[in-house]
Amino acid sequence: MAASAFIRFLLAVGALIQKSSSAATFGFEFHHRFSDRVRQWAESENWVDRHGNPWHWPEKGSVDYYAALLDHDRVFRGRMLAGSEPPVTFLSGNDTVRVPGLGYLHYAEVSVGTPGKKFFVALDTGSDLFWLPCDCTSCAPISSPKYGLSPNVTFNIYDPKLSLTSKSVPCGSSYCELSSQCSSIESQCPYNVKYVSENTSTTGVLVQDILRLRTDDSGCSTVDAKIIVGCGRTQTGHFLDRAAPNGLFGLGLNPVSVPSILSKSGITAKSFSMCFSPDGVGRIRFGDQGSSDQAETPLVIDPRHPTYQVKITGLRVGGNVFTGIAGAIMDSGTSFTYLADPLYSVIANTFDSSVQDQRISADSRIPFEYCYVLRGNQSTVPTLGLTLEGGQEFPIFHPILLVHLEPGGDLIYCLAIMKSDNINIIGQNFMTGLRIVFNGEKLVLGWKEANCYRENGNSSCEAAPPASPTVGVGPSSFDFDRPVREGPTSSPSNGNKARAPTSIGHSLSLSFLQGVLPLLLSLLFFVSIH
């Protein structure tokens, strides 16, 4: 019905073509989208919006009329921002940090509300909603020795009643997905997000409030963005066990996500970048669409549940090249990479046949299947790469994790890939050493080898406090990468030279690994279920 109505609309427009004498020239009548003539066409076809209600047509000169025009201008301006406006980042700076004791995820400090209150949130490209612990019925502790942070760290709890800029989001809002559970359209919108990780969810109500940002340039201009926040009253599963205890910052493609709202408001283009350093330091910049020399691949969009999914067309392990088709989600909210067969078996078996070191027997204390005894400088490992749609290679610089079996004992290294049943997730460890651009404007994923310390934008803003002043985490929380010899590096068939990683991976103690094992074994922390 919708298609036939659109065709009839085109025929109606075609009927307006005016022939001038016998020459092959013609013209169109142009009508404003809210004009009386266009309204007649629309009403004659009984066009409807996606909710099934009659198309709302604002009266000319009314508040709704000008609000609709302004909203259109904001969206259009957001589309034109590429290259014309500086990227923005959090008020405290663009720094992110990987925290081993909090699920090995990247975190950033954000300021929300008026007056601004600080929260230490996990950054997640696998889900959409930005939620904070709020009016708690069941929330993670505000402090705990298990977090592995400084002893004096105490997390804040969000309270909309104490923010001068907070507003309830009504059930009639386009952001409300659970409006069917409301008693009226004026009621406050509830939300419930479930994640793939077993029994992990967040439930509460939606609130509008201010997220405090600043431009990531020498101007250091502050930006107060109205965004949607989930007032998370009840958390379950791994949210109560050290994973995102102070909130989750969804960076997905759906309208409720912060990148989508920043674009709709005309603040930035619908794109952002994240840089992942081997030592756990990172960067995040909203509105960043990358550089002209970055590699790119188109995103594969499922309209029912859009995610940052890419198409893998081949892979390389050392000099062994394989072709095939598989989809994978790029998820910063997953610590390590999860692959289903045949990808998992092809990579793991080829890697195993290329390694000359002694493989250790299965150990329930270690979540990885392929682990080997490190022989100092004598160990060599093959390089890895994924070929994505378009033919360019996505290099895997850090596929290996080092583990201390016993204090002063053997050091082993593991292929840090976990096997899943039916889904492929490219986790943070496969993104390390790269700046990844998640471009929802052009629907592409971009990547480029990067030194995150050089990708720092501007970190000298006097008005902005230093990032995470109360959270004592960083590179000193774990051992630095240890160098190891790499196996021969080959050039993939697509002509892109594969770069060898500079180190074998990150070193963790077995006692630490056992401590976070329940988190690591929970498949895909923060990919939301729709």
N, C-alpha and C positions, 0 to 999 in steps of 0.2 A: 504493500500500500504506500509506504513512504517513497519507494522508488518511482512508482507510477505518478504520484503527486508531483514529484520533482520534475519528471519529464513533461507533465502538463504545464508546469510553471515555465519551463524552457520554451515550450510551444507558444505560451502566452506572450513571452518576451519576443519570440520570433515574429509574432503577428504585428509587432510594432515597427518592424523594419519598413522604412519608407523608400521606395524606389524613386529616383529623380530622373525624369524623362526616360529615355531608352538606354542611358548609360549604365554601366555595371557598377554604379556607386550606390551606397545605402547608408543608413544612419540608425541610431538607437535613441529612444527616449530614456534618459537617466532619471531614476527616482530614488530619493532618500529612503533608507531601509525602514524608517518609521513613517513614511508618507501615507496619505490616504489611499492612493492607488495601490501601493504594495499591500496595505492592510486589506483592501478588498480582495486581492488575489489570495492572500493567506487565509482569510476567513472563508472564502468560497471553497477552499480545499480542506477546511477544518484541520489545519496542521496542528500537530501536538508535539510537546517536548518529550524528553525521555521518560518523564514520570507519568505520562498519560493525561496530563491536565491541559485544558485549552491554552493555546499560546498567549502568554501575557503580553498585551499591547499597551504600553504606557501612553497616557494622554499627553498630547503635545503641550509643552510648557510646564508640565507637572514635575515634582521632585523626582519621581521614578524615571521620567523621560530623560532628564539631565544626568541622573545617576547611571542609567544604562549607557548613555553616550560616554560618560567618564570612564566606566568600567571597560568599554571597548578600547578607549584611548590608552588606558593603562596596559591592557594586554598587548596592543599593537606596539606601544613604546617598549615593553619588555622584550618583544621580538626584535626590535631594532637596536638593542643595547650592545650587541656583540661588538667589541672593539671600541666602543664609545664611552663606556663607563668603567671605572676601576673595579676590580673584584672586591668583595667584602668578606670579612671573617668575624670571628667572635670578638667581643670587646676586650677580652684578656689577651688576645693574640691568635695567630693561626696555628700555634703549636698543638700537636696531639702527642700522646705518649702511650706506648703499649705497656700494659700492666699485667705481668705474669700471674699474680695472685687473684686477679679479677677476670679470669677466663682467657688470659692472653690476648685480649682485645685492645683496640685503640680507644683512648678516652680523651675528652676535651672538657675544659671548664667553660660553662655558659652562664650568662646572667639573664634572669627572667623577672619580669614584674617591675612595679614601682612602689617603693624603692627596689633597686635590683638586688636579687638574691642569687648566690652562686650555687651551681650544681655540677657534679662531676659525672658526665654522661658517656655511655658507650656509643660509638658511631656505627650505624648499621645501614648499609645499602640494601639489605635484604627485606626491609619492612618500611612502612610509611609513617606511622604515627610517632610523634615526639611526645613521650609521656614522662611524668615525674611522680615520685611517691608523694601522696597528698591525702589529707583526711584519712589516715591509714586505718584500715581494718586488719590487713595482713601485708606488711611491708618488710623489707630486709632491715636488719639492725643499722642504726646510724653510725655505729663504729663496731669494729671487731678485730681481734688479733689475726683472724683468718685472712683478712684483706691484704696483709703484707705491706701495709702503709705505715707512715709515721705514727707513733703511739697517740699523738694528740689530735689525729684527724677525726673530725666528727662531721658527718654529712648533714646537709639541710633537708628539711621537709617543706614542700611547697604548700602554701596556704593562700588560696585565691582571695579570701576575706581580708588578708593583710596587704594586698596589692591594689593600689588606686586605679590601675588600668585593666584589671581583670573584668571580664564579662562572661556570663553564661552563654553557651551556644545552644539556641533553641532547637527543638526537634524539626522545625520547618526549614532549617538551614540545609544548604546543598552538601555540607560536610557531614551531615548526620546519616549514617548508614543503617542505624537501628531505629529509624523513625516509627516502624511498625510496632515497637514496644512502648511507645509513648502514649500517654493518656490524652494529650493535646499537642498541637504544634508549638505552643508556648512553653511546654515543659522543657527542662534541661536535657540535652541529648545524652543518652548513655552510650558507652562503647565497650566492646569486648574483643580483644585481639588474642588469638591463639597462635602459637608458634610450633614449628615442626618438632622441636625438642620436647620430649615426652612430658605431658602434664604441665607445660609452661605457658602461662597466660598473664594478661593484665586486664583488669576490669575497673571501670570508673565512669566519669562524666567528662564531656568536652568543655573546655574553657578557652576564651580568646584572651591573650595577654601580649605583652611586649617582649620580644627577644632583642637584647641589646647587642648591636653589631658595630663595626667600624670599617671604613675603607682600608684596604690592604695596600696603601700607597703612602707617599710622604705627607699627604694631607691629613691623614688620620682622622677624617671626619666621622663623627658618630652617626649611626643609623638606628632608629627605633622602628622595628618591623612588627606589625601586628600578625601574630601567628596563632595556630591552633595547638593547644596543649592538652594532653590527656591527664586529667587529675586521677592518678592511679591509686585507687583506694584498696584494691585487693590484687596482690601478685601471688603467683603460684610457681611451683617447680624450681627451676634453676635461678629465677629472680630472687629467691630467698636463700640461695646458696652461692653467693659471691659473684654471680654474673649480673652486671649492670645494677648493682644495689642502689644507685642514686638516680636511675633513669636511663632511658634508651632514646637516642636521637635518630628517628627514622629518616632515611635519605632517599626513599624510593620515588617512583614515578607518579603515584596517585595524587590527586588534587590536595589531599590533606597534608602532604609532606612539606617541610620547610622550603626545599628548593622550588617546589611548584608554587607555593604561596609567594615567595620572593619574586618569581617571574610574573605572576598574575598582578602583583602590586606594582610592577614596573621598576623594582629595585635592581634586579639583575636578570640576565638571561637565565633560562632554565638549564643550567649546567654548573658543575662544580668539579674541583680536582682534589685528589688526596695523594699525598706522597708518603711512601713507606720506607723508612731507613732500616738497614740491618740492625742498628743498635737500639731500635725501639722508638726513636723520635720520628714524628711525622708532621705533615702540614695539611690544612684544609682551606680552600678558598672558594667562595660562592661566586658564580658568574664567570669563572675561568673556563674558557673553551679550548685551552691548550695552545699549541704552536703549529705553524705550517709544516714543520718537519716531523711531527709525531706520526706514528703508525695508527691506523684506524680500521675498525670493522663495524658493519651495521649491527644495530641491536635487533634481536628477534622479539617482537612485541606480541604478547598474547593479550587481546583486549579485555579478557575476563580478569586477568591478574597480571598487569604489566610489571616486568622486572628487568634488571640489567642482564638479559640473557644474550649470549653470543653463540655462534655456530662454529664448532671445531671441525676442521676439514682434514687435519693431519696432525701427526706428532713426530717428534724426533727424540731418540735416546742415544746420545753419542753420535755415531755415524749411521745408526739404523733409523730409516724413515718409513713411516706408515701412513696410509691414507684411509679415510673413513669419515662418516658424518655423525656428529653428536652435539647436543645442546648442553650449555653449562651456564650457571648463574654466577655472576661476579658479586661476591658477598663479603664486605668488610666485617660483618658481624659473625663470621665463622673463622675460627683461629687457624685451622689447618684445612687442607684441601680434601674433599670427599669425592671419590669417583666410583661409578658403577661399572660393571663389566659391559663391553670388552675393554674399555679404556684402562681400568685399574689393572687388569691382568697383563695387558700388553706392556704398560709402563713398568710394572713391578717385575715381571719375568725378564724383560730385556735388561733392566737395571741390574737384577740379580746375576744374570749371566755375564755382565760386563765387569762386575766387582770381583777382585781377587782375594778379598779379606774373608776371614772366617765368619760365617753367619751364625748368630747365636740362636739357641732353641727358643721356642715361644715362651714368653714370660708374662704372666698375668699382671705384673706390675707395670708393664709397658704397653701402651695402646697401639703401637705400630707393629706391623707384621714382618717387615724386612729390616733387620738390624745387624750390625757387623762390629767386630772388634777393631778399633782404630790402631794402626801400626805406625803411628807418628807420621813422619814425612814420606813413608813408603806407600801409604794408602792413596789410591786414585779412584775417582768416581766419574761417571759419564755426565756430560751436560744434557740438559733437557730443554725442550721448546715445544710450544703448541702452535700449529698453523691455524689461523682463524680465517673466516670467510673474507675473501679479498686477496688472500695469498700471503699476507705478512705474518712473520713469526712473533709470537708472544713469548719472550725469553723467560725461563725459570731460573733466576739467579740463586735462589736459596731453598732448594727442595729437601735439605738435610737438616736434622736436628741432632745435636750431641747430647749424650746422657751419661752422667757419672753413675756407674753401678754401685760403687761403695766409696766412702771417703778414702782417697789415696789409692783406690783400686783402678781397674780397667776403665777406659773411656770407650764408649761405643757410639756409633752413629747410625741413625735410622732414616729411611726414606719416609718423610713426614707426610704421607698420604694415607687416608683411611678409606676403607671400602664401604660403600653404601649400597642399598638394595636397588634403587631405581632413579637416583637423581645425581647430577654432577654439579658440584659447587667448587668454584675457584676461590679459595680462602686467602687470608692475609699472607700466609707464607709464600704463596705463588706470586703475590703482588710486590714483595719486598725488592727494593732496588729500583722501583719504577714510580713515575708520576702517572696516575691513572685519571683520565678525564671522563666523567660520567655525563654525557651530553644528551639531556632530554629534549633539547631544542632541535638538534639535527638528527636525533636518534642514532647516535654512534658512540662507540667506546674508543677512546684514544689512549695511547701509552707511549712512554719514552723513558729511556734510562735516565735516572736523575740522582743528584746529590741533594738530599732534602735540606741540607744546611744552606745550600745556595738557592733553594726555592722558598726562602723565608719571607718574600715580599718586603714588608717593612716592620721591623720589630722594635723600633725606637720611639714609638708613640708615647709621649710623656703622660697623656691623659689615661692611657690604658695600663692597668696593673699587670704585673708579670703573670704568665700563665700558671695556673694551678699552684698558688702560693702556699696552700696548706697541705698539699699532697706530695709526700716525699717519695717519689718513684722516678725511675729513669734508667739509664744504662747501668748505673751502679747496682741495680737490683739483681743483675745476673751477669754471668761471665761474657766477655766479648767473644766475637767469632774467632775461631782458631783457624789458621791457614792450613790448607791441604793441597796436595798436587791434584790437578784435574787431568782427566783423560783427554785424548785427542779431540780437538774441536773441528767439526766438519761444517761445511756450508750447506744449508738446506737446499732442496731442489728449487725453491722459489728465488734463490739468489741472495737472500738476506743472510749476512754472516752472523752466526751464532756466537755470542760472547760467553766466555767461560766465567763462572762465578769467581769472586775473589776469595771466598772462604767456604768452608764446608757447612756451616750452619751455626745455630745458637746452642750454647752449653747450659744444661739444666741438671741439677742434682736429682737423683732418683727419689729422694724423700720429697722434694718439691713436686716432681712429676706425679708421685702417688697422691699427693695432696689435692692436685687438680684433676686427677684421673676421672672422677665422676663427671666433671664438666667436659673434658675432652671426649669422653665416650658417648655423651649425649648428642645424638646426630643433629647437626645444624642448629645451633643455638637460636638464631634470631631470623629465620626465614618465616614470615608470617603466613598463615593459612587463610585462604579466602574461599 
